[in-house]
Amino acid sequence: MLSLGTLVLCLSSISLSSLVHASPAHEPHSHFNRNFHKRNYVTPDQRSSSYDYVIIGGGLAGLVLASRLSEDSSKTVLVLEAGPNGDAVPTKLNVPSSTYYDSLLGSAPYDWVYKTVPQPNAGNRNLALPRGKVLGGSSAVNGMYLVRPAKSEVDAWSTLIAPNDKTAAETWNWDNFFPALKEFEIFTPPLPDVQSVAGMKYDPASHGTSGKVHATYPAYMVPISSTWLPSLAGAGIPTSPDTYSGNNLGGMFALTAENPSNWTRSYSKSAYIDPLPPRSNLHIITDATVEKIVFADNVVEGDRVASAVQFSTGAGTPVLSVNVNKEAILCGGTYGSPHVLLLSGVGPKDVLDGAKVPVQNELPGVGQHLSDHLQSVEFNSFVNSGIAYVNGSRLFNGDANFAAFLDGINGALDSSASTLVPSQYSPVVEGYKTVYKTVASNTYPTTGLIEILFSINSPGVVNIQVGLQQPLSRGRVYITSPSVYDPPLIDPQYFSHPADITVMRQAIRLVREIAQQAPLSDSLAGEVRPGADVNSDEDIENFLRGAVGTEYHPAGGCAMLPKDQGGVVDAKLKVYGLSNVRVVDASVFPVTFSAHLMTPTYALAEVAADIIINGNKPTNTGSANNGSTSGTSKPGSTTSGTPDSGASKTGAAVGLVSSSWLGLFVPLLAAFLL
């Protein structure tokens, strides 16, 4: 998905100094320093010789599957995670503000520290692509946003999967996926003070209350947060009454994955693994890098059979092996899963031949259909969660202008397919055309083309970021070496489709308009970056090419599409040509979502667990308990902080901030201002 350009604006001289001298209500972080029990971990020497399910990757989806599949004590489950378990750095993982001020991203061993190959349309730069390398994966180190895709996007995905098998396709349509989006949640409404400041609206009926991952709002909101929704409204972007039920257009404050009982990060390890008692049938090995899947000589109904998984504990260390009784399940993420398939000899022949990897199963789509959201580079429970999704009509200032822009995109389909698809194989090209047509007709005209984020973590400035949500540029993941310790080559082909930078340019102009709206404009002194002198179309586009970076939302690489369209997995997540290998992670999404990918990936993993447990028979995962567990709103009602505008004035908001907010925020603010 594509980039966030950022408009950086100076704060005016709002009086914040009084906050610096306030007394903390309690010692910050004191309740975060807890130790998790090491459950179900084993060393490589303690492993069994075989397991029913070998899960490759202990990230978000991998740990969901580990927990769900090991509920049956008769089934044995092994998780192989390349990174550490994270228990040595509990504060950095569990304190939400660490994501912004003391992040593990960018440094080994907790980040894969991937980079793109040089991007010709983005300043020829090698852009950083952080990915969590720890139990919990990126859910352990990300920004904790819980944002759902739009109904039309999920339905578009469903129509692409199995055009001749309605039953298989329906497994992934909105009506079936929506219950799964609720199933993993434990929703808690916002605190009254938080809602008074931010003015967010929500509907408890759109959420679950009996899942495992906590979904709530931060314990406090910085006072300037009160300006977000009314300033958007002034720019013609209304507040969303309920962004979680299939229509996410408009302004909102996003839910975050935090446990409101202690304000710690809620992620796949803390939600699905830490609460478990020891299970003799579940083993987790950390610091175990999977080298490849090994296939038996025999075939089953024409498909290769995975017989073992090989792994090692470091470059040059002995290669170890475990046998696969039932299935090998890839949960390595958008970059990791295609990497392992390629190393195992599953993928396009030209890539495998070039890397000197023997072809076990020729599958041209492996590594293809890669997309990413870009972003420009840039308080304890506080997470920047003010966002908005804006459609093309608003972005291009009217239906007629947007229709003309869309006509140009549709008219260039054949030329785009012939020049922009990074594959020589016709199925991949046909898949690009099919996805392109589906997106252009079903999602692009109506859903959020951009995401706008209200970022107030930098001292003295407000960053308003814009991110492309429906990029038409597509890239690939490939290899040139047979060693897992040589990183995959990642080429998102940012801005290769000219429509993407046009949308981003329009977004920068829209953000400037938002910044001029009261009450936000009352707090701003002037634009810092890109600056008022960057005003022409050409100047804005040149700025974007040198400024963008990933928004941490890569998808594709193992797309769920028909095989003759460059697909890698079918509707049951099985890899074409392999009888017992599945992929369960964001790499299977064939379309991009106007959302952060954590939420749909949790839902994907829950549905996948049901498919596996129920003998490959997809089921409706509609077991979520709807309704509110606390607060003043009734189930099914829409709640807002204040009538009409949904937000209060900045001055009034300061008076509504609780003493607990001051205790958490003051030490951080003092560090910035003193």
C-alpha positions as CSV (number, residue, x, y, z in Angstrom):
1,M,0.0,0.0,0.0
2,L,1.3,3.5,-0.5
3,S,2.9,6.3,1.3
4,L,2.3,8.7,4.0
5,G,3.4,12.2,3.0
6,T,3.6,14.4,6.1
7,L,2.6,18.0,6.6
8,V,4.6,19.4,9.6
9,L,3.1,22.4,11.3
10,C,4.4,24.5,14.1
11,L,2.3,24.8,17.3
12,S,1.5,28.4,18.3
13,S,2.4,29.4,21.8
14,I,-0.3,27.4,23.6
15,S,0.4,27.4,27.3
16,L,1.8,24.0,28.1
17,S,4.3,25.1,30.7
18,S,1.8,24.8,33.6
19,L,1.5,21.1,32.8
20,V,5.3,20.6,33.3
21,H,5.2,21.6,36.9
22,A,2.2,19.5,37.9
23,S,2.9,16.6,40.3
24,P,2.6,13.1,38.9
25,A,-0.3,11.1,40.2
26,H,1.9,8.0,40.5
27,E,5.2,6.7,39.3
28,P,5.0,6.1,35.5
29,H,5.4,2.6,34.3
30,S,5.3,1.1,37.8
31,H,2.5,-1.3,36.8
32,F,4.1,-2.3,33.5
33,N,7.2,-4.0,35.0
34,R,5.7,-7.5,35.3
35,N,7.3,-10.7,34.2
36,F,5.5,-13.2,32.0
37,H,5.7,-16.9,32.7
38,K,7.7,-18.8,30.1
39,R,5.1,-21.4,29.1
40,N,5.4,-24.1,26.5
41,Y,8.9,-23.1,25.5
42,V,11.4,-25.8,24.7
43,T,15.0,-25.8,23.4
44,P,15.9,-27.4,20.1
45,D,17.3,-30.4,21.9
46,Q,14.0,-30.9,23.7
47,R,11.9,-31.0,20.5
48,S,10.0,-34.1,19.5
49,S,10.9,-35.9,16.3
50,S,7.5,-35.0,14.7
51,Y,4.4,-32.9,15.2
52,D,1.0,-32.9,13.6
53,Y,1.3,-29.1,12.9
54,V,4.5,-27.3,12.4
55,I,3.9,-23.5,12.4
56,I,6.6,-21.5,10.6
57,G,6.6,-18.1,12.4
58,G,5.5,-17.2,15.8
59,G,4.0,-13.8,14.9
60,L,0.5,-12.5,15.0
61,A,-1.2,-15.3,13.1
62,G,1.2,-18.1,14.1
63,L,0.4,-17.7,17.8
64,V,-3.4,-17.5,17.2
65,L,-3.1,-20.9,15.4
66,A,-0.8,-22.3,18.0
67,S,-3.3,-21.5,20.7
68,R,-6.4,-22.7,18.8
69,L,-4.9,-25.9,17.3
70,S,-3.4,-27.0,20.6
71,E,-6.8,-26.9,22.3
72,D,-7.2,-30.4,21.1
73,S,-4.8,-32.4,23.3
74,S,-4.6,-35.2,20.8
75,K,-2.9,-32.9,18.3
76,T,0.8,-31.8,18.7
77,V,1.8,-28.4,17.6
78,L,5.3,-26.8,17.2
79,V,6.0,-23.1,16.6
80,L,9.3,-22.1,15.1
81,E,10.1,-18.4,15.7
82,A,13.3,-16.9,14.3
83,G,13.4,-14.1,16.9
84,P,13.6,-14.1,20.7
85,N,10.6,-14.6,23.0
86,G,10.7,-10.9,24.1
87,D,10.8,-11.7,27.9
88,A,14.1,-9.8,28.2
89,V,12.5,-6.5,27.2
90,P,9.0,-6.4,28.8
91,T,8.9,-2.7,29.2
92,K,9.8,-2.0,25.5
93,L,7.1,-4.4,24.4
94,N,4.3,-3.7,26.9
95,V,4.5,0.0,27.4
96,P,2.5,1.6,24.5
97,S,4.6,4.7,24.3
98,S,7.8,2.7,23.8
99,T,6.6,2.2,20.2
100,Y,7.1,5.9,19.6
101,Y,10.0,6.9,22.0
102,D,12.0,3.7,22.7
103,S,11.1,1.4,19.8
104,L,12.7,-1.9,19.1
105,L,12.2,-1.3,15.4
106,G,15.4,-0.8,13.4
107,S,17.7,-3.0,15.4
108,A,18.3,-6.7,15.6
109,P,17.4,-9.1,17.0
110,Y,13.9,-7.8,17.4
111,D,13.5,-6.5,13.8
112,W,14.2,-8.2,10.6
113,V,15.6,-4.9,9.4
114,Y,14.5,-5.5,5.8
115,K,15.1,-2.8,3.1
116,T,13.8,-2.4,-0.3
117,V,15.9,-2.6,-3.4
118,P,16.5,0.9,-4.9
119,Q,13.2,2.5,-5.8
120,P,13.6,4.6,-9.0
121,N,10.4,6.5,-8.5
122,A,11.1,7.3,-4.8
123,G,14.5,9.0,-5.0
124,N,16.3,5.8,-5.9
125,R,16.4,5.1,-2.2
126,N,16.6,1.8,-0.3
127,L,13.7,2.3,2.1
128,A,13.5,0.6,5.5
129,L,10.8,-2.0,6.0
130,P,10.6,-2.8,9.7
131,R,9.0,-6.2,10.7
132,G,8.8,-7.6,14.1
133,K,11.2,-10.6,14.8
134,V,9.9,-11.7,18.2
135,L,7.1,-13.8,19.6
136,G,4.1,-11.9,18.6
137,G,5.8,-10.6,15.4
138,S,4.8,-7.1,14.4
139,S,1.9,-7.1,16.8
140,A,4.5,-6.9,19.6
141,V,6.2,-3.7,18.2
142,N,3.6,-1.9,16.0
143,G,1.5,1.2,16.7
144,M,-1.4,-0.9,18.1
145,Y,-4.0,0.6,15.8
146,L,-7.1,-1.6,15.4
147,V,-8.8,-0.4,12.2
148,R,-11.0,-2.6,10.0
149,P,-11.3,-2.6,6.3
150,A,-14.4,-1.5,4.4
151,K,-17.2,-4.0,3.4
152,S,-16.6,-3.4,-0.3
153,E,-12.9,-4.2,0.1
154,V,-13.6,-7.5,1.8
155,D,-16.3,-8.4,-0.7
156,A,-13.9,-7.5,-3.6
157,W,-11.4,-10.0,-2.1
158,S,-14.1,-12.6,-1.9
159,T,-15.1,-12.2,-5.6
160,L,-11.5,-12.7,-6.7
161,I,-10.8,-16.0,-4.9
162,A,-12.9,-18.6,-6.6
163,P,-15.1,-17.2,-9.4
164,N,-16.5,-20.7,-10.1
165,D,-17.0,-21.8,-6.5
166,K,-19.5,-19.6,-4.7
167,T,-19.3,-21.6,-1.5
168,A,-15.5,-21.3,-1.2
169,A,-15.7,-17.6,-2.0
170,E,-18.4,-16.8,0.5
171,T,-16.1,-17.9,3.3
172,W,-14.3,-14.6,2.9
173,N,-17.1,-12.2,2.1
174,W,-18.1,-9.5,4.6
175,D,-21.1,-11.3,6.0
176,N,-18.8,-14.1,7.2
177,F,-15.7,-12.1,7.9
178,F,-17.4,-9.5,10.0
179,P,-18.1,-12.0,12.8
180,A,-14.5,-13.0,12.7
181,L,-13.4,-9.4,13.1
182,K,-15.4,-9.3,16.3
183,E,-14.5,-12.7,17.5
184,F,-11.0,-12.0,18.7
185,E,-11.9,-8.7,20.5
186,I,-12.5,-7.7,24.1
187,F,-14.0,-4.3,23.6
188,T,-14.0,-1.7,26.4
189,P,-15.6,1.8,25.8
190,P,-13.5,4.9,26.3
191,L,-13.1,6.6,29.7
192,P,-15.4,9.5,30.2
193,D,-12.6,12.1,30.3
194,V,-11.1,10.6,27.1
195,Q,-14.4,10.7,25.3
196,S,-15.0,14.3,26.5
197,V,-11.7,15.5,25.0
198,A,-11.7,13.5,21.7
199,G,-15.4,13.3,20.9
200,M,-15.2,9.9,19.3
201,K,-18.3,8.0,18.3
202,Y,-18.7,4.2,18.4
203,D,-21.4,1.5,18.4
204,P,-20.9,-1.3,20.9
205,A,-22.9,-3.7,18.7
206,S,-20.0,-3.6,16.2
207,H,-17.6,-5.1,18.6
208,G,-16.9,-8.4,20.5
209,T,-16.5,-8.7,24.2
210,S,-15.5,-12.4,24.6
211,G,-12.3,-12.6,22.6
212,K,-8.6,-12.5,23.6
213,V,-7.2,-9.2,22.3
214,H,-8.2,-6.1,24.2
215,A,-9.6,-3.2,22.1
216,T,-10.1,0.1,23.7
217,Y,-9.0,3.8,23.6
218,P,-6.0,5.2,25.3
219,A,-6.3,6.2,29.0
220,Y,-6.1,9.9,28.1
221,M,-6.0,12.2,25.1
222,V,-3.7,15.2,24.7
223,P,-5.9,18.4,24.8
224,I,-5.2,19.3,21.1
225,S,-6.9,16.1,20.2
226,S,-10.2,17.9,20.7
227,T,-9.5,20.0,17.5
228,W,-9.3,17.0,15.2
229,L,-12.9,16.0,14.4
230,P,-14.4,19.5,14.2
231,S,-11.5,20.7,12.0
232,L,-12.1,17.7,9.6
233,A,-15.7,18.7,9.5
234,G,-14.8,22.2,8.5
235,A,-12.9,20.7,5.5
236,G,-15.9,18.7,4.5
237,I,-14.9,15.4,6.1
238,P,-17.7,14.3,8.5
239,T,-17.2,12.3,11.7
240,S,-17.8,8.6,11.2
241,P,-20.7,7.4,13.5
242,D,-19.2,3.8,13.5
243,T,-16.2,3.1,11.5
244,Y,-16.1,-0.6,12.4
245,S,-19.2,-2.0,10.7
246,G,-18.2,-1.8,7.1
247,N,-18.0,1.9,6.2
248,N,-14.9,3.5,7.4
249,L,-15.1,6.9,5.6
250,G,-14.8,10.0,7.7
251,G,-13.0,11.1,10.8
252,M,-12.5,9.1,13.9
253,F,-10.3,8.0,16.8
254,A,-9.1,4.5,16.3
255,L,-9.3,1.7,18.8
256,T,-5.9,0.5,20.1
257,A,-4.8,-2.9,21.2
258,E,-4.3,-2.1,24.9
259,N,-5.4,-3.8,28.1
260,P,-7.3,-1.2,30.1
261,S,-6.8,-3.1,33.4
262,N,-3.1,-2.1,33.3
263,W,-2.6,-0.1,30.1
264,T,-0.2,-2.6,28.5
265,R,0.0,-3.6,24.9
266,S,-2.4,-6.4,24.0
267,Y,-0.8,-8.6,21.3
268,S,-0.8,-12.1,20.1
269,K,1.6,-13.4,22.7
270,S,0.0,-11.8,25.7
271,A,-3.5,-12.6,24.4
272,Y,-3.1,-16.2,23.0
273,I,-0.1,-17.7,24.7
274,D,0.7,-16.1,28.0
275,P,-2.6,-17.0,29.6
276,L,-2.3,-20.7,28.7
277,P,-1.4,-23.3,31.2
278,P,1.5,-25.5,30.1
279,R,0.3,-27.8,27.3
280,S,2.3,-30.9,26.7
281,N,1.2,-30.9,23.1
282,L,2.4,-27.4,22.4
283,H,6.1,-26.6,21.9
284,I,7.5,-23.2,21.0
285,I,11.1,-22.8,20.0
286,T,12.5,-19.3,19.7
287,D,15.7,-18.2,17.9
288,A,14.9,-20.9,15.3
289,T,15.2,-19.8,11.7
290,V,13.4,-22.0,9.2
291,E,15.6,-22.9,6.3
292,K,13.1,-24.7,4.1
293,I,10.3,-27.2,3.9
294,V,11.3,-30.7,2.7
295,F,9.0,-32.7,0.4
296,A,8.6,-36.4,0.2
297,D,9.1,-38.2,-3.1
298,N,5.5,-39.4,-3.4
299,V,2.6,-37.2,-4.5
300,V,-1.0,-37.2,-3.3
301,E,-3.5,-36.6,-6.1
302,G,-0.8,-34.8,-8.0
303,D,0.3,-32.6,-5.1
304,R,3.7,-32.7,-3.4
305,V,3.7,-33.7,0.3
306,A,5.6,-31.7,3.0
307,S,7.4,-34.3,5.1
308,A,9.7,-32.2,7.3
309,V,10.8,-28.6,8.2
310,Q,14.5,-27.8,8.5
311,F,15.7,-25.0,10.8
312,S,18.8,-23.7,12.4
313,T,19.8,-21.4,15.3
314,G,22.2,-19.2,13.4
315,A,24.2,-18.9,10.2
316,G,26.7,-21.8,10.1
317,T,25.0,-23.8,12.9
318,P,23.8,-27.3,12.3
319,V,20.6,-27.8,10.4
320,L,18.0,-29.5,12.5
321,S,14.7,-31.1,11.4
322,V,11.3,-32.0,12.5
323,N,8.8,-34.3,10.7
324,V,5.4,-33.1,9.7
325,N,2.5,-35.5,10.4
326,K,-0.3,-33.4,9.1
327,E,0.5,-29.9,7.9
328,A,3.2,-27.2,7.7
329,I,1.6,-23.8,8.1
330,L,3.5,-20.7,7.0
331,C,2.9,-17.7,9.2
332,G,6.1,-15.8,8.3
333,G,4.4,-12.6,7.1
334,T,4.3,-10.8,3.8
335,Y,8.0,-11.1,3.3
336,G,8.8,-14.2,5.3
337,S,6.3,-16.6,3.9
338,P,7.2,-16.2,0.2
339,H,10.9,-16.2,1.3
340,V,10.5,-19.7,2.8
341,L,8.5,-21.0,-0.1
342,L,11.1,-19.8,-2.6
343,L,13.9,-21.4,-0.5
344,S,11.9,-24.6,-0.5
345,G,11.8,-24.7,-4.3
346,V,8.2,-23.4,-4.6
347,G,7.9,-20.4,-6.9
348,P,8.6,-19.0,-10.4
349,K,11.2,-21.0,-12.2
350,D,13.2,-18.1,-13.4
351,V,13.7,-16.9,-9.8
352,L,14.5,-20.4,-8.5
353,D,17.0,-21.1,-11.3
354,G,18.7,-17.7,-10.7
355,A,19.1,-18.5,-7.0
356,K,20.2,-22.1,-7.7
357,V,17.3,-23.6,-5.8
358,P,16.0,-26.9,-7.3
359,V,12.4,-26.5,-8.4
360,Q,10.0,-28.6,-6.4
361,N,6.7,-27.0,-7.4
362,E,6.6,-24.4,-10.1
363,L,4.3,-21.6,-9.0
364,P,4.8,-18.3,-10.8
365,G,2.7,-16.2,-8.3
366,V,5.0,-16.7,-5.3
367,G,6.3,-13.3,-4.3
368,Q,4.0,-11.4,-6.7
369,H,1.1,-9.1,-6.1
370,L,3.1,-7.3,-3.4
371,S,1.6,-4.0,-2.2
372,D,2.4,-1.6,0.6
373,H,1.2,1.6,2.3
374,L,4.0,4.2,2.3
375,Q,4.5,6.9,4.9
376,S,6.8,9.8,5.5
377,V,9.4,9.4,8.2
378,E,9.1,11.4,11.0
379,F,2.5,9.1,26.2
380,N,2.5,6.2,28.0
381,S,-0.9,4.8,27.2
382,F,-1.3,7.5,24.6
383,V,-1.2,6.4,21.0
384,N,-1.8,8.8,18.1
385,S,-5.2,7.5,17.1
386,G,-6.9,10.5,15.4
387,I,-7.4,9.4,11.7
388,A,-9.7,9.8,8.8
389,Y,-10.3,8.0,5.5
390,V,-11.2,10.1,2.5
391,N,-12.7,9.0,-0.8
392,G,-11.8,10.2,-4.3
393,S,-14.7,12.6,-4.7
394,R,-13.5,14.7,-1.8
395,L,-9.9,14.3,-2.7
396,F,-10.4,15.6,-6.2
397,N,-13.0,18.2,-5.2
398,G,-16.0,16.7,-6.9
399,D,-17.5,13.7,-8.6
400,A,-16.7,15.0,-12.1
401,N,-13.0,15.5,-11.5
402,F,-12.7,12.2,-9.8
403,A,-14.6,10.4,-12.7
404,A,-12.2,11.9,-15.2
405,F,-9.2,10.7,-13.1
406,L,-10.8,7.2,-12.9
407,D,-11.4,7.1,-16.6
408,G,-7.7,7.7,-17.2
409,I,-6.8,4.8,-14.9
410,N,-9.2,2.4,-16.6
411,G,-8.0,3.4,-20.0
412,A,-4.4,2.5,-19.2
413,L,-5.1,-1.0,-18.0
414,D,-3.5,-2.8,-20.9
415,S,-0.4,-0.6,-21.0
416,S,-0.1,-0.9,-17.2
417,A,-0.2,-4.7,-17.3
418,S,2.3,-4.9,-20.1
419,T,4.9,-2.6,-18.5
420,L,4.4,-2.6,-14.7
421,V,4.0,-6.2,-13.7
422,P,7.3,-7.6,-12.4
423,S,6.9,-11.0,-13.9
424,Q,7.3,-12.7,-17.3
425,Y,4.6,-15.2,-16.6
426,S,1.1,-14.7,-18.2
427,P,-0.9,-16.0,-15.1
428,V,0.6,-13.2,-13.0
429,V,-0.2,-10.6,-15.6
430,E,-3.7,-11.9,-15.9
431,G,-4.1,-11.8,-12.2
432,Y,-2.9,-8.2,-12.1
433,K,-5.5,-7.3,-14.7
434,T,-8.3,-9.0,-12.8
435,V,-7.4,-7.5,-9.5
436,Y,-6.9,-4.1,-11.2
437,K,-10.4,-4.3,-12.8
438,T,-12.0,-5.4,-9.5
439,V,-10.4,-2.6,-7.5
440,A,-11.2,0.0,-10.1
441,S,-14.9,-1.0,-10.3
442,N,-15.7,-2.1,-6.7
443,T,-13.5,-0.3,-4.3
444,Y,-11.5,2.6,-5.8
445,P,-14.6,4.7,-6.6
446,T,-16.1,4.6,-3.1
447,T,-13.6,3.6,-0.3
448,G,-10.9,5.6,1.3
449,L,-8.1,6.4,-1.1
450,I,-6.1,8.1,1.6
451,E,-5.7,7.8,5.3
452,I,-5.0,11.0,7.2
453,L,-3.3,10.6,10.6
454,F,-3.1,13.3,13.3
455,S,0.4,12.8,14.8
456,I,1.3,14.8,17.9
457,N,4.3,12.9,19.3
458,S,7.0,15.5,18.1
459,P,7.8,18.4,20.5
460,G,6.5,21.7,19.3
461,V,4.9,20.5,16.0
462,V,1.9,18.8,14.6
463,N,2.5,16.2,11.9
464,I,-0.5,15.5,9.7
465,Q,0.3,12.4,7.7
466,V,-1.4,11.1,4.5
467,G,-1.2,7.5,3.4
468,L,-2.2,6.0,0.1
469,Q,-4.6,3.2,0.8
470,Q,-5.4,1.8,-2.7
471,P,-2.1,1.8,-4.5
472,L,-2.1,0.6,-8.0
473,S,1.6,0.0,-8.0
474,R,2.5,-3.7,-7.4
475,G,5.9,-5.3,-6.6
476,R,7.4,-8.6,-5.7
477,V,9.6,-10.5,-3.2
478,Y,12.3,-12.7,-4.7
479,I,15.7,-14.3,-3.9
480,T,19.1,-14.6,-5.5
481,S,20.6,-17.0,-2.9
482,P,19.6,-20.4,-1.5
483,S,20.5,-19.3,2.0
484,V,17.8,-18.1,4.5
485,Y,20.5,-15.9,6.0
486,D,20.7,-13.8,2.9
487,P,17.6,-11.6,3.1
488,P,15.0,-11.6,0.4
489,L,15.0,-8.9,-2.2
490,I,11.9,-6.7,-1.8
491,D,10.8,-4.5,-4.6
492,P,7.4,-2.8,-3.9
493,Q,7.8,-0.7,-7.1
494,Y,6.6,2.4,-5.2
495,F,5.0,5.0,-7.5
496,S,5.5,2.9,-10.6
497,H,1.8,3.5,-11.4
498,P,1.4,7.3,-12.0
499,A,-2.0,7.4,-10.3
500,D,-0.5,6.8,-6.9
501,I,1.6,10.0,-6.8
502,T,-1.3,12.0,-8.1
503,V,-3.5,10.8,-5.3
504,M,-0.7,11.6,-2.8
505,R,-0.3,15.1,-4.2
506,Q,-4.0,15.7,-3.8
507,A,-3.8,14.5,-0.3
508,I,-1.1,17.0,0.6
509,R,-3.4,19.8,-0.7
510,L,-6.3,18.5,1.3
511,V,-4.2,18.4,4.5
512,R,-3.2,22.0,4.0
513,E,-6.9,22.8,3.8
514,I,-7.6,20.9,7.1
515,A,-4.8,22.8,8.8
516,Q,-6.6,26.0,8.0
517,Q,-9.8,25.0,9.8
518,A,-10.7,26.1,13.3
519,P,-10.2,25.1,16.0
520,L,-7.0,23.3,14.8
521,S,-5.8,26.5,13.0
522,D,-5.9,28.4,16.3
523,S,-3.1,26.2,17.7
524,L,-0.8,26.4,14.6
525,A,1.8,29.0,13.8
526,G,2.8,27.9,10.3
527,E,3.8,25.1,8.0
528,V,7.3,23.6,8.5
529,R,7.4,20.8,6.0
530,P,7.2,20.7,3.0
531,G,6.9,24.4,3.4
532,A,4.8,27.1,1.7
533,D,7.2,27.4,-1.3
534,V,6.4,23.8,-2.2
535,N,3.2,24.5,-4.0
536,S,3.2,23.4,-7.7
537,D,2.2,19.9,-8.7
538,E,5.7,19.2,-9.7
539,D,7.2,20.5,-6.5
540,I,4.8,18.5,-4.3
541,E,5.5,15.3,-6.2
542,N,9.3,15.8,-6.0
543,F,8.9,16.3,-2.3
544,L,6.9,13.1,-2.0
545,R,9.5,11.1,-4.0
546,G,12.2,12.0,-1.5
547,A,10.1,11.8,1.7
548,V,7.9,8.7,1.7
549,G,8.5,5.5,3.6
550,T,6.4,2.5,4.5
551,E,3.3,2.7,6.7
552,Y,4.2,-0.9,7.8
553,H,1.2,-2.4,6.0
554,P,2.7,-4.8,3.4
555,A,0.4,-7.4,1.9
556,G,0.5,-10.0,-0.9
557,G,3.3,-12.3,-2.0
558,C,1.2,-15.4,-1.5
559,A,-2.1,-14.1,-2.9
560,M,-5.3,-15.9,-2.5
561,L,-6.3,-16.0,-6.2
562,P,-7.0,-18.7,-8.8
563,K,-3.8,-20.4,-9.8
564,D,-4.3,-19.2,-13.4
565,Q,-4.2,-15.6,-12.2
566,G,-0.9,-15.9,-10.3
567,G,-2.5,-17.1,-7.1
568,V,-0.5,-19.0,-4.5
569,V,-3.2,-20.2,-2.1
570,D,-6.8,-21.3,-2.6
571,A,-9.8,-20.4,-0.5
572,K,-8.8,-22.9,2.2
573,L,-5.3,-21.2,2.3
574,K,-3.6,-24.3,0.8
575,V,-0.7,-23.7,-1.5
576,Y,-1.4,-24.9,-5.1
577,G,0.5,-28.1,-5.9
578,L,1.1,-28.9,-2.2
579,S,-1.2,-31.2,-0.3
580,N,-0.4,-30.1,3.2
581,V,1.1,-26.6,3.2
582,R,-1.0,-23.6,4.1
583,V,-0.2,-19.9,4.4
584,V,-1.9,-17.9,7.1
585,D,-0.8,-14.2,7.3
586,A,-1.2,-10.9,5.4
587,S,0.7,-12.2,2.4
588,V,-2.6,-13.9,1.2
589,F,-4.6,-10.7,0.8
590,P,-4.9,-10.1,-2.9
591,V,-6.3,-6.5,-2.5
592,T,-5.3,-3.6,-0.4
593,F,-7.4,-2.4,2.5
594,S,-8.1,1.1,3.7
595,A,-7.1,-0.1,7.2
596,H,-4.1,-1.2,9.3
597,L,-3.6,-4.9,8.7
598,M,-3.5,-6.2,12.3
599,T,-7.3,-6.5,12.6
600,P,-8.0,-8.4,9.3
601,T,-5.0,-10.6,10.0
602,Y,-6.4,-11.6,13.4
603,A,-9.7,-12.4,11.8
604,L,-7.9,-14.3,9.0
605,A,-6.1,-16.5,11.6
606,E,-9.3,-17.2,13.5
607,V,-11.1,-18.3,10.3
608,A,-8.1,-20.4,9.3
609,A,-8.1,-22.2,12.6
610,D,-11.8,-23.1,12.1
611,I,-11.1,-24.4,8.6
612,I,-8.3,-26.6,9.9
613,I,-10.1,-27.8,13.0
614,N,-13.3,-28.5,11.1
615,G,-11.5,-30.7,8.5
616,N,-11.2,-28.1,5.8
617,K,-14.8,-27.2,6.0
618,P,-15.2,-23.4,6.2
619,T,-17.5,-22.3,8.9
620,N,-19.1,-19.0,10.0
621,T,-17.2,-17.8,13.0
622,G,-20.1,-15.9,14.4
623,S,-19.5,-16.6,18.1
624,A,-18.7,-13.0,19.1
625,N,-20.6,-11.5,22.0
626,N,-21.9,-8.1,20.9
627,G,-22.6,-5.3,23.3
628,S,-20.9,-3.1,25.7
629,T,-19.3,-4.4,28.9
630,S,-19.0,-1.1,30.6
631,G,-19.7,2.6,30.3
632,T,-22.9,4.5,29.9
633,S,-24.0,3.5,26.4
634,K,-26.5,0.8,25.7
635,P,-25.9,-2.0,23.3
636,G,-26.7,-0.9,19.8
637,S,-26.5,2.8,20.6
638,T,-24.2,5.4,19.0
639,T,-22.2,7.3,21.6
640,S,-20.5,10.6,21.1
641,G,-18.5,12.9,23.5
642,T,-20.6,16.0,22.8
643,P,-23.7,16.7,20.8
644,D,-23.5,17.8,17.2
645,S,-19.8,18.5,16.6
646,G,-18.6,15.5,18.5
647,A,-15.7,17.5,20.1
648,S,-15.1,20.3,22.5
649,K,-13.0,23.4,22.1
650,T,-9.3,23.2,23.0
651,G,-9.6,25.4,26.0
652,A,-12.4,23.4,27.4
653,A,-10.6,20.1,26.7
654,V,-7.7,21.1,28.9
655,G,-10.0,21.3,31.9
656,L,-11.4,17.9,31.1
657,V,-8.1,16.0,31.3
658,S,-7.9,13.8,34.3
659,S,-5.2,13.8,37.0
660,S,-4.1,10.3,35.8
661,W,-3.5,11.8,32.4
662,L,-1.2,14.4,33.9
663,G,0.7,11.8,35.9
664,L,1.5,9.8,32.8
665,F,2.2,12.7,30.4
666,V,4.1,15.2,32.5
667,P,7.5,13.4,32.7
668,L,7.5,13.0,28.9
669,L,6.5,16.5,28.3
670,A,9.1,17.8,30.7
671,A,11.8,15.9,28.9
672,F,10.7,17.7,25.7
673,L,10.4,21.2,27.0
674,L,13.1,21.6,29.7
